[in-house]
Amino acid sequence: MSFLVARSPKEWDAKAGSHQSAVATIGNFDGVHLGHQKILRGVVEKSRAAGAFGVAVTFDPHPLRILRPAEAPPLIETLEQRLAAFEALGLDAALILQFDHALSELSPEEFVRRVLVETLHARGILVGGNFRFGHRQAGDAILLRELGSRFGFGVETIPPVICRNTLVSSSAIRRAVAEGRVGLAGRWLGRPFRLEGKIRPGTGQGRRLVVPTLNLETQQELLPRTGVYATETCAGGKLYRSATNVGYRPTFDGKRLTIECHLFGFSQELEAGPIAVQFWTRLRDEKKFDGPGALKTQVLRDLERARQFFRRVDRYRIPAGRRTTPASCEAGPSDFK
Protein backbone atom coordinates (compact mmCIF):
# COMPACT_ATOMS: atom_id res chain seq x y z
CA MET A 1 0.00 0.00 0.00
CA SER A 2 1.35 3.42 -0.93
CA PHE A 3 1.60 6.17 1.67
CA LEU A 4 -1.72 8.02 1.86
CA VAL A 5 -1.82 11.80 2.28
CA ALA A 6 -5.13 13.59 2.92
CA ARG A 7 -5.39 17.35 3.36
CA SER A 8 -8.86 17.47 4.93
CA PRO A 9 -11.33 15.14 6.65
CA LYS A 10 -13.38 15.04 3.45
CA GLU A 11 -10.35 13.94 1.42
CA TRP A 12 -9.55 11.35 4.10
CA ASP A 13 -13.01 9.80 3.71
CA ALA A 14 -12.58 9.71 -0.06
CA LYS A 15 -9.13 8.09 0.04
CA ALA A 16 -9.21 5.89 3.14
CA GLY A 17 -12.85 4.88 3.19
CA SER A 18 -15.42 5.80 5.77
CA HIS A 19 -14.93 2.63 7.84
CA GLN A 20 -11.12 2.48 8.04
CA SER A 21 -9.97 2.63 11.66
CA ALA A 22 -6.70 4.17 12.82
CA VAL A 23 -4.09 4.30 15.52
CA ALA A 24 -2.83 7.87 15.42
CA THR A 25 -0.75 10.61 16.93
CA ILE A 26 -1.19 14.38 16.70
CA GLY A 27 1.36 17.17 16.51
CA ASN A 28 3.49 19.54 14.45
CA PHE A 29 6.44 17.11 14.34
CA ASP A 30 8.86 19.78 13.13
CA GLY A 31 12.17 18.03 12.46
CA VAL A 32 10.78 14.55 13.25
CA HIS A 33 13.41 14.26 15.99
CA LEU A 34 14.14 11.34 18.33
CA GLY A 35 11.19 12.18 20.58
CA HIS A 36 8.82 12.28 17.61
CA GLN A 37 10.31 9.07 16.24
CA LYS A 38 9.65 7.26 19.52
CA ILE A 39 5.95 8.17 19.32
CA LEU A 40 5.66 7.44 15.59
CA ARG A 41 7.28 4.02 15.91
CA GLY A 42 4.82 3.27 18.69
CA VAL A 43 1.98 4.18 16.34
CA VAL A 44 3.35 1.84 13.69
CA GLU A 45 3.71 -1.04 16.14
CA LYS A 46 0.23 -0.66 17.67
CA SER A 47 -1.50 -0.09 14.33
CA ARG A 48 -0.01 -3.31 12.95
CA ALA A 49 -1.19 -5.24 16.00
CA ALA A 50 -4.69 -3.75 15.70
CA GLY A 51 -5.00 -4.17 11.93
CA ALA A 52 -5.56 -0.43 11.58
CA PHE A 53 -3.94 2.47 9.71
CA GLY A 54 -0.96 4.08 11.43
CA VAL A 55 -1.60 7.80 11.03
CA ALA A 56 0.13 11.08 11.88
CA VAL A 57 -2.24 14.03 12.20
CA THR A 58 -0.32 17.25 11.59
CA PHE A 59 -1.01 20.90 10.82
CA ASP A 60 -0.21 23.35 8.04
CA PRO A 61 0.70 26.09 8.57
CA HIS A 62 2.29 25.95 12.02
CA PRO A 63 -0.40 27.10 14.52
CA LEU A 64 1.69 30.05 15.71
CA ARG A 65 1.66 31.47 12.16
CA ILE A 66 -2.05 32.04 12.66
CA LEU A 67 -2.35 32.67 16.39
CA ARG A 68 0.82 34.69 17.16
CA PRO A 69 2.73 35.34 13.94
CA ALA A 70 5.50 37.32 15.64
CA GLU A 71 6.34 34.28 17.77
CA ALA A 72 6.27 31.72 14.96
CA PRO A 73 9.60 29.88 14.76
CA PRO A 74 11.60 29.17 11.60
CA LEU A 75 10.69 25.60 10.77
CA ILE A 76 13.36 22.89 10.71
CA GLU A 77 11.78 21.13 7.74
CA THR A 78 9.20 21.68 5.03
CA LEU A 79 5.88 19.87 5.08
CA GLU A 80 7.11 17.63 2.26
CA GLN A 81 10.13 16.59 4.32
CA ARG A 82 7.89 15.78 7.29
CA LEU A 83 5.71 13.58 5.11
CA ALA A 84 8.77 11.78 3.72
CA ALA A 85 9.93 11.10 7.27
CA PHE A 86 6.52 9.72 8.26
CA GLU A 87 6.60 7.33 5.32
CA ALA A 88 10.20 6.29 5.99
CA LEU A 89 9.28 5.41 9.58
CA GLY A 90 6.58 3.04 8.34
CA LEU A 91 3.36 4.99 8.85
CA ASP A 92 0.48 4.29 6.49
CA ALA A 93 -0.91 7.79 6.20
CA ALA A 94 -0.87 11.44 7.20
CA LEU A 95 -3.88 13.68 7.74
CA ILE A 96 -2.91 17.33 7.25
CA LEU A 97 -5.30 19.75 8.88
CA GLN A 98 -5.31 23.30 7.57
CA PHE A 99 -4.75 25.36 10.69
CA ASP A 100 -6.94 28.45 10.70
CA HIS A 101 -8.96 30.41 13.23
CA ALA A 102 -11.95 28.10 12.81
CA LEU A 103 -9.87 25.06 13.73
CA SER A 104 -8.22 26.91 16.61
CA GLU A 105 -11.64 27.65 18.13
CA LEU A 106 -12.73 24.02 18.38
CA SER A 107 -13.07 22.88 21.97
CA PRO A 108 -11.07 19.79 22.94
CA GLU A 109 -14.21 17.65 22.79
CA GLU A 110 -15.19 19.03 19.36
CA PHE A 111 -11.71 18.34 18.00
CA VAL A 112 -11.78 14.77 19.31
CA ARG A 113 -15.26 14.10 17.97
CA ARG A 114 -14.73 15.62 14.50
CA VAL A 115 -11.18 14.49 13.79
CA LEU A 116 -10.41 11.41 15.89
CA VAL A 117 -13.85 9.81 16.08
CA GLU A 118 -15.85 10.83 12.98
CA THR A 119 -12.92 11.03 10.55
CA LEU A 120 -10.28 8.55 11.74
CA HIS A 121 -12.49 6.13 13.70
CA ALA A 122 -9.58 6.04 16.13
CA ARG A 123 -8.87 2.88 18.10
CA GLY A 124 -5.83 4.29 19.84
CA ILE A 125 -3.96 7.59 20.24
CA LEU A 126 -0.32 8.06 21.26
CA VAL A 127 0.89 11.48 22.42
CA GLY A 128 3.73 13.05 24.37
CA GLY A 129 3.31 14.00 27.99
CA ASN A 130 3.14 17.73 27.21
CA PHE A 131 0.45 17.32 24.53
CA ARG A 132 -2.11 20.14 24.38
CA PHE A 133 -5.09 20.57 22.06
CA GLY A 134 -8.31 22.46 21.50
CA HIS A 135 -9.23 26.11 21.94
CA ARG A 136 -6.62 27.98 23.97
CA GLN A 137 -4.88 24.60 24.45
CA ALA A 138 -7.47 23.70 27.06
CA GLY A 139 -7.05 19.95 26.49
CA ASP A 140 -4.18 17.82 27.76
CA ALA A 141 -3.31 14.12 27.88
CA ILE A 142 -5.51 13.58 30.95
CA LEU A 143 -8.57 15.07 29.24
CA LEU A 144 -7.77 13.13 26.06
CA ARG A 145 -7.81 9.91 28.08
CA GLU A 146 -11.18 10.82 29.58
CA LEU A 147 -12.59 11.55 26.12
CA GLY A 148 -11.11 8.30 24.84
CA SER A 149 -13.00 6.39 27.50
CA ARG A 150 -16.21 8.11 26.40
CA PHE A 151 -15.71 7.64 22.65
CA GLY A 152 -14.11 4.21 22.71
CA PHE A 153 -10.41 4.65 21.98
CA GLY A 154 -7.35 4.08 24.13
CA VAL A 155 -4.73 6.72 24.92
CA GLU A 156 -1.05 6.12 25.66
CA THR A 157 1.33 8.83 26.85
CA ILE A 158 4.90 8.38 25.61
CA PRO A 159 7.74 9.66 27.84
CA PRO A 160 10.11 12.22 26.30
CA VAL A 161 13.58 11.35 25.03
CA ILE A 162 16.41 12.65 27.19
CA CYS A 163 19.82 12.92 25.51
CA ARG A 164 22.79 13.81 27.71
CA ASN A 165 20.54 15.39 30.34
CA THR A 166 18.66 17.48 27.75
CA LEU A 167 15.04 16.96 26.73
CA VAL A 168 14.98 16.53 22.95
CA SER A 169 12.65 19.11 21.40
CA SER A 170 12.16 21.06 18.19
CA SER A 171 12.93 24.34 19.97
CA ALA A 172 16.24 22.99 21.30
CA ILE A 173 17.19 21.82 17.81
CA ARG A 174 16.34 25.22 16.33
CA ARG A 175 18.60 26.95 18.84
CA ALA A 176 21.44 24.53 18.19
CA VAL A 177 21.27 24.95 14.41
CA ALA A 178 20.99 28.75 14.63
CA GLU A 179 24.10 28.76 16.83
CA GLY A 180 26.01 26.54 14.42
CA ARG A 181 26.02 23.52 16.75
CA VAL A 182 24.92 21.19 13.98
CA GLY A 183 26.57 18.13 15.51
CA LEU A 184 24.44 18.52 18.62
CA ALA A 185 21.32 19.07 16.50
CA GLY A 186 22.16 15.91 14.57
CA ARG A 187 22.29 13.85 17.77
CA TRP A 188 18.81 15.07 18.71
CA LEU A 189 17.45 14.54 15.21
CA GLY A 190 18.94 11.04 14.98
CA ARG A 191 20.56 12.06 11.68
CA PRO A 192 22.56 15.04 10.38
CA PHE A 193 20.67 18.32 9.98
CA ARG A 194 19.82 18.55 6.28
CA LEU A 195 19.00 21.31 3.81
CA GLU A 196 17.31 20.38 0.54
CA GLY A 197 16.65 22.43 -2.55
CA LYS A 198 17.94 23.01 -6.05
CA ILE A 199 21.23 24.02 -7.62
CA ARG A 200 21.41 27.74 -8.30
CA PRO A 201 23.94 28.98 -10.86
CA GLY A 202 26.58 31.18 -9.22
CA THR A 203 28.71 34.05 -10.46
CA GLY A 204 31.63 31.79 -11.35
CA GLN A 205 34.05 33.73 -9.13
CA GLY A 206 34.59 30.78 -6.82
CA ARG A 207 35.42 28.38 -9.64
CA ARG A 208 37.82 30.86 -11.29
CA LEU A 209 39.51 32.27 -8.21
CA VAL A 210 39.15 29.78 -5.34
CA VAL A 211 37.63 26.28 -5.72
CA PRO A 212 34.62 25.01 -7.70
CA THR A 213 31.34 24.91 -5.77
CA LEU A 214 27.67 24.08 -6.18
CA ASN A 215 25.22 26.64 -4.79
CA LEU A 216 22.15 25.47 -2.88
CA GLU A 217 18.87 27.37 -3.09
CA THR A 218 16.44 26.15 -0.44
CA GLN A 219 12.92 26.92 0.76
CA GLN A 220 13.70 25.73 4.28
CA GLU A 221 13.40 28.43 6.90
CA LEU A 222 15.97 27.36 9.49
CA LEU A 223 19.56 27.90 8.36
CA PRO A 224 22.78 27.27 10.26
CA ARG A 225 24.81 30.16 11.62
CA THR A 226 27.14 31.63 9.00
CA GLY A 227 30.46 29.85 8.73
CA VAL A 228 32.22 26.86 7.19
CA TYR A 229 31.04 23.30 7.85
CA ALA A 230 32.09 19.72 7.16
CA THR A 231 29.15 18.33 5.21
CA GLU A 232 27.91 15.65 2.88
CA THR A 233 26.23 16.76 -0.32
CA CYS A 234 23.89 14.81 -2.54
CA ALA A 235 24.08 15.91 -6.17
CA GLY A 236 23.55 14.02 -9.40
CA GLY A 237 22.05 11.13 -7.41
CA LYS A 238 25.19 10.41 -5.37
CA LEU A 239 26.42 11.41 -1.93
CA TYR A 240 29.78 13.19 -1.67
CA ARG A 241 31.72 14.38 1.33
CA SER A 242 32.10 18.12 1.15
CA ALA A 243 32.85 21.44 2.81
CA THR A 244 30.14 24.08 2.78
CA ASN A 245 30.20 27.84 3.38
CA VAL A 246 27.02 29.49 4.64
CA GLY A 247 27.40 33.25 4.43
CA TYR A 248 27.66 36.46 2.47
CA ARG A 249 31.04 36.06 0.69
CA PRO A 250 32.54 39.17 2.36
CA THR A 251 35.83 38.87 0.43
CA PHE A 252 33.81 39.56 -2.74
CA ASP A 253 31.56 42.13 -0.99
CA GLY A 254 28.57 39.80 -1.24
CA LYS A 255 25.17 41.10 -0.14
CA ARG A 256 23.03 37.95 -0.37
CA LEU A 257 23.28 34.85 1.78
CA THR A 258 24.65 31.91 -0.17
CA ILE A 259 25.23 28.21 0.59
CA GLU A 260 28.25 27.04 -1.41
CA CYS A 261 29.43 23.43 -1.39
CA HIS A 262 32.75 22.03 -2.57
CA LEU A 263 32.33 18.30 -3.18
CA PHE A 264 35.31 15.95 -2.81
CA GLY A 265 35.87 13.77 -5.88
CA PHE A 266 33.19 15.57 -7.88
CA SER A 267 34.07 16.71 -11.42
CA GLN A 268 30.72 17.43 -13.06
CA GLU A 269 29.54 20.92 -13.99
CA LEU A 270 25.94 20.94 -12.84
CA GLU A 271 23.89 24.11 -13.17
CA ALA A 272 20.49 22.67 -12.30
CA GLY A 273 18.85 19.81 -10.49
CA PRO A 274 18.14 18.76 -6.90
CA ILE A 275 20.76 19.07 -4.18
CA ALA A 276 20.80 18.28 -0.46
CA VAL A 277 23.43 19.07 2.19
CA GLN A 278 23.90 17.23 5.50
CA PHE A 279 25.74 19.27 8.14
CA TRP A 280 28.12 17.37 10.43
CA THR A 281 30.24 19.94 12.26
CA ARG A 282 31.20 23.61 12.13
CA LEU A 283 34.81 24.37 11.21
CA ARG A 284 35.09 28.16 11.58
CA ASP A 285 33.43 31.57 11.33
CA GLU A 286 33.03 33.30 8.00
CA LYS A 287 35.51 36.19 7.65
CA LYS A 288 36.72 38.69 5.09
CA PHE A 289 40.16 38.10 3.57
CA ASP A 290 42.52 40.53 1.83
CA GLY A 291 41.81 38.99 -1.55
CA PRO A 292 41.05 35.80 -3.50
CA GLY A 293 44.57 34.45 -2.91
CA ALA A 294 44.33 34.64 0.88
CA LEU A 295 40.80 33.24 0.74
CA LYS A 296 41.94 30.28 -1.39
CA THR A 297 44.73 29.49 1.08
CA GLN A 298 42.20 29.37 3.93
CA VAL A 299 39.68 27.37 1.89
CA LEU A 300 42.31 24.72 1.17
CA ARG A 301 42.94 24.49 4.93
CA ASP A 302 39.18 24.15 5.46
CA LEU A 303 39.00 21.31 2.96
CA GLU A 304 41.79 19.45 4.71
CA ARG A 305 40.09 19.94 8.09
CA ALA A 306 36.86 18.54 6.64
CA ARG A 307 38.74 15.51 5.29
CA GLN A 308 40.36 14.98 8.68
CA PHE A 309 36.97 15.13 10.35
CA PHE A 310 35.56 12.43 8.09
CA ARG A 311 38.60 10.25 8.62
CA ARG A 312 37.84 10.41 12.35
CA VAL A 313 34.18 9.63 11.63
CA ASP A 314 35.19 6.51 9.72
CA ARG A 315 37.59 5.42 12.42
CA TYR A 316 35.65 6.05 15.61
CA ARG A 317 32.07 7.19 15.31
CA ILE A 318 30.13 4.91 12.97
CA PRO A 319 30.64 1.12 13.00
CA ALA A 320 30.81 -0.70 9.68
CA GLY A 321 27.39 -1.29 8.20
CA ARG A 322 25.68 1.49 10.17
CA ARG A 323 26.43 4.42 7.87
CA THR A 324 24.04 4.92 4.99
CA THR A 325 25.14 6.38 1.65
CA PRO A 326 22.00 6.08 -0.50
CA ALA A 327 22.52 5.98 -4.23
CA SER A 328 19.42 8.07 -4.81
CA CYS A 329 19.93 10.30 -1.73
CA GLU A 330 16.21 10.23 -1.03
CA ALA A 331 14.83 12.39 1.77
CA GLY A 332 13.94 11.03 5.14
CA PRO A 333 15.72 9.66 8.21
CA SER A 334 18.81 7.56 7.47
CA ASP A 335 20.13 4.61 9.46
CA PHE A 336 22.57 6.90 11.24
CA LYS A 337 21.97 6.93 15.00
TIDO-59057 format. One record per residue (C-alpha): residue in three letters; z, y, x. Coordinates in steps of 0.2 Angstrom, whole numbers, plus 5000, padded with zeros to 4 digits. Layout:
BEGIN
ALAZYX
...
END
This chain:
BEGIN
MET500050005000
SER499550175007
PHE500850315008
LEU500950404991
VAL501150594991
ALA501550684974
ARG501750874973
SER502550874956
PRO503350764943
LYS501750754933
GLU500750704948
TRP502150574952
ASP501950494935
ALA500050494937
LYS500050404954
ALA501650294954
GLY501650244936
SER502950294923
HIS503950134925
GLN504050124944
SER505850134950
ALA506450214967
VAL507850214980
ALA507750394986
THR508550534996
ILE508350724994
GLY508350865007
ASN507250985017
PHE507250865032
ASP506650995044
GLY506250905061
VAL506650735054
HIS508050715067
LEU509250575071
GLY510350615056
HIS508850615044
GLN508150455052
LYS509850365048
ILE509750415030
LEU507850375028
ARG508050205036
GLY509350165024
VAL508250215010
VAL506850095017
GLU508149955019
LYS508849975001
SER507250004992
ARG506549835000
ALA508049744994
ALA507849814977
GLY506049794975
ALA505849984972
PHE504950124980
GLY505750204995
VAL505550394992
ALA505950555001
VAL506150704989
THR505850864998
PHE505451054995
ASP504051174999
PRO504351305004
HIS506051305011
PRO507351354998
LEU507951505008
ARG506151575008
ILE506351604990
LEU508251634988
ARG508651735004
PRO507051775014
ALA507851875028
GLU508951715032
ALA507551595031
PRO507451495048
PRO505851465058
LEU505451285053
ILE505451145067
GLU503951065059
THR502551085046
LEU502550995029
GLU501150885036
GLN502250835051
ARG503650795039
LEU502650685029
ALA501950595044
ALA503650565050
PHE504150495033
GLU502750375033
ALA503050315051
LEU504850275046
GLY504250155033
LEU504450255017
ASP503250215002
ALA503150394995
ALA503650574996
LEU503950684981
ILE503650874985
LEU504450994973
GLN503851164973
PHE505351274976
ASP505351424965
HIS506651524955
ALA506451414940
LEU506951254951
SER508351354959
GLU509151384942
LEU509251204936
SER511051144935
PRO511550994945
GLU511450884929
GLU509750954924
PHE509050924941
VAL509750744941
ARG509050704924
ARG507350784926
VAL506950724944
LEU507950574948
VAL508050494931
GLU506550544921
THR505350554935
LEU505950434949
HIS506950314938
ALA508150304952
ARG509050144956
GLY509950214971
ILE510150384980
LEU510650404998
VAL511250575004
GLY512250655019
GLY514050705017
ASN513650895016
PHE512350875002
ARG512251014989
PHE511051034975
GLY510851124958
HIS511051314954
ARG512051404967
GLN512251234976
ALA513551184963
GLY513251004965
ASP513950894979
ALA513950714983
ILE515550684972
LEU514650754957
LEU513050664961
ARG514050504961
GLU514850544944
LEU513150584937
GLY512450424944
SER513750324935
ARG513250414919
PHE511350384921
GLY511450214929
PHE511050234948
GLY512150204963
VAL512550344976
GLU512850314995
THR513450445007
ILE512850425025
PRO513950485039
PRO513150615051
VAL512550575068
ILE513650635082
CYS512850655099
ARG513950695114
ASN515250775103
THR513950875093
LEU513450855075
VAL511550835075
SER510750965063
SER509151055061
SER510051225065
ALA510751155081
ILE508951095086
ARG508251265082
ARG509451355093
ALA509151235107
VAL507251255106
ALA507351445105
GLU508451445120
GLY507251335130
ARG508451185130
VAL507051065125
GLY507850915133
LEU509350935122
ALA508250955107
GLY507350805111
ARG508950695111
TRP509450755094
LEU507650735087
GLY507550555095
ARG505850605103
PRO505250755113
PHE505050925103
ARG503150935099
LEU501951075095
GLU500351025087
GLY498751125083
LYS497051155090
ILE496251205106
ARG495851395107
PRO494651455120
GLY495451565133
THR494851705144
GLY494351595158
GLN495451695170
GLY496651545173
ARG495251425177
ARG494451545189
LEU495951615198
VAL497351495196
VAL497151315188
PRO496151255173
THR497151255157
LEU496951205138
ASN497651335126
LEU498651275111
GLU498551375094
THR499851315082
GLN500451355065
GLN502151295069
GLU503551425067
LEU504751375080
LEU504251395098
PRO505151365114
ARG505851515124
THR504551585136
GLY504451495152
VAL503651345161
TYR503951165155
ALA503650995160
THR502650925146
GLU501450785140
THR499850845131
CYS498750745119
ALA496950805120
GLY495350705118
GLY496350565110
LYS497350525126
LEU499050575132
TYR499250665149
ARG500750725159
SER500650915161
ALA501451075164
THR501451205151
ASN501751395151
VAL502351475135
GLY502251665137
TYR501251825138
ARG500351805155
PRO501251965163
THR500251945179
PHE498651985169
ASP499552115158
GLY499451995143
LYS499952065126
ARG499851905115
LEU500951745116
THR499951605123
ILE500351415126
GLU499351355141
CYS499351175147
HIS498751105164
LEU498450915162
PHE498650805177
GLY497150695179
PHE496150785166
SER494350845170
GLN493550875154
GLU493051055148
LEU493651055130
GLU493451215119
ALA493951135102
GLY494850995094
PRO496650945091
ILE497950955104
ALA499850915104
VAL501150955117
GLN502750865120
PHE504150965129
TRP505250875141
THR506151005151
ARG506151185156
LEU505651225174
ARG505851415175
ASP505751585167
GLU504051665165
LYS503851815178
LYS502551935184
PHE501851915201
ASP500952035213
GLY499251955209
PRO498351795205
GLY498551725223
ALA500451735222
LEU500451665204
LYS499351515210
THR500551475224
GLN502051475211
VAL500951375198
LEU500651245212
ARG502551225215
ASP502751215196
LEU501551075195
GLU502450975209
ARG504051005200
ALA503350935184
ARG502650785194
GLN504350755202
PHE505250765185
PHE504050625178
ARG504350515193
ARG506250525189
VAL505850485171
ASP504950335176
ARG506250275188
TYR507850305178
ARG507750365160
ILE506550255151
PRO506550065153
ALA504849975154
GLY504149945137
ARG505150075128
ARG503950225132
THR502550255120
THR500850325126
PRO499850305110
ALA497950305113
SER497650405097
CYS499150525100
GLU499550515081
ALA500950625074
GLY502650555070
PRO504150485079
SER503750385094
ASP504750235101
PHE505650355113
LYS507550355110
END
